[in-house]
Amino acid sequence: MAVATFLGVFPLAMVLNLTLGPAIGEWQFVLRNAVFNAAVVALLSWVVMPVVTRLLQSWLQPQPPTKDHHV
């Protein structure tokens, strides 16, 4: 799950730095970071991670081998 989270956070943070960053760049440090991190958490929770986990479902939750495999 750590790899899946990284795959979601890294590109999202890059995009937000390029888009939201300039708009809040002059704000006070704590407020700027609070808004940035709130945006990251909200977008990860409701947009990015559902897509990432759906794409990586077979890797994140592999199915056990069936009993039908006879050697």
C-alpha positions as CSV (number, residue, x, y, z in Angstrom):
1,M,0.0,0.0,0.0
2,A,3.0,2.3,0.6
3,V,3.9,2.0,-3.1
4,A,0.3,2.7,-4.2
5,T,0.2,5.8,-1.9
6,F,3.5,7.1,-3.3
7,L,2.1,6.6,-6.8
8,G,-0.9,8.8,-5.9
9,V,0.9,11.4,-3.7
10,F,3.9,12.2,-5.9
11,P,2.2,13.2,-9.1
12,L,-0.7,14.9,-7.2
13,A,1.8,17.0,-5.2
14,M,3.7,17.9,-8.4
15,V,0.5,19.1,-10.1
16,L,-0.7,21.0,-7.1
17,N,2.7,22.7,-6.7
18,L,2.4,23.9,-10.3
19,T,-1.2,25.0,-10.1
20,L,-2.2,25.8,-6.5
21,G,1.4,26.7,-5.4
22,P,1.6,30.0,-7.3
23,A,-1.9,31.1,-6.1
24,I,-1.0,30.6,-2.4
25,G,2.8,31.3,-2.7
26,E,2.6,34.6,-0.9
27,W,0.5,33.3,2.0
28,Q,1.9,32.9,5.5
29,F,3.8,29.6,5.8
30,V,1.5,27.7,8.1
31,L,-1.7,28.7,6.2
32,R,-0.1,27.9,2.8
33,N,0.9,24.4,4.1
34,A,-2.5,23.8,5.7
35,V,-4.3,24.6,2.5
36,F,-1.9,22.6,0.3
37,N,-2.1,19.6,2.6
38,A,-5.8,19.8,2.9
39,A,-6.0,19.8,-0.9
40,V,-3.7,16.8,-1.1
41,V,-5.7,14.8,1.5
42,A,-9.1,15.6,-0.1
43,L,-8.0,14.8,-3.6
44,L,-6.2,11.6,-2.5
45,S,-9.2,10.4,-0.5
46,W,-11.9,11.1,-3.0
47,V,-10.3,11.1,-6.4
48,V,-6.8,9.7,-6.7
49,M,-6.6,6.7,-4.4
50,P,-9.9,5.1,-5.5
51,V,-8.4,5.1,-9.1
52,V,-5.0,3.9,-8.0
53,T,-6.4,1.1,-5.8
54,R,-8.7,0.0,-8.6
55,L,-5.8,-0.1,-11.1
56,L,-3.6,-2.0,-8.6
57,Q,-6.3,-4.2,-7.1
58,S,-4.8,-7.5,-8.4
59,W,-1.4,-6.6,-6.9
60,L,-2.7,-5.2,-3.6
61,Q,-5.2,-8.1,-3.0
62,P,-4.0,-11.1,-4.9
63,Q,-6.4,-14.0,-5.0
64,P,-5.1,-17.3,-3.4
65,P,-4.6,-20.2,-5.8
66,T,-7.6,-22.3,-6.4
67,K,-7.8,-26.0,-5.3
68,D,-8.4,-27.0,-8.9
69,H,-4.7,-27.1,-9.7
70,H,-3.7,-30.7,-9.7
71,V,-0.1,-31.6,-10.3
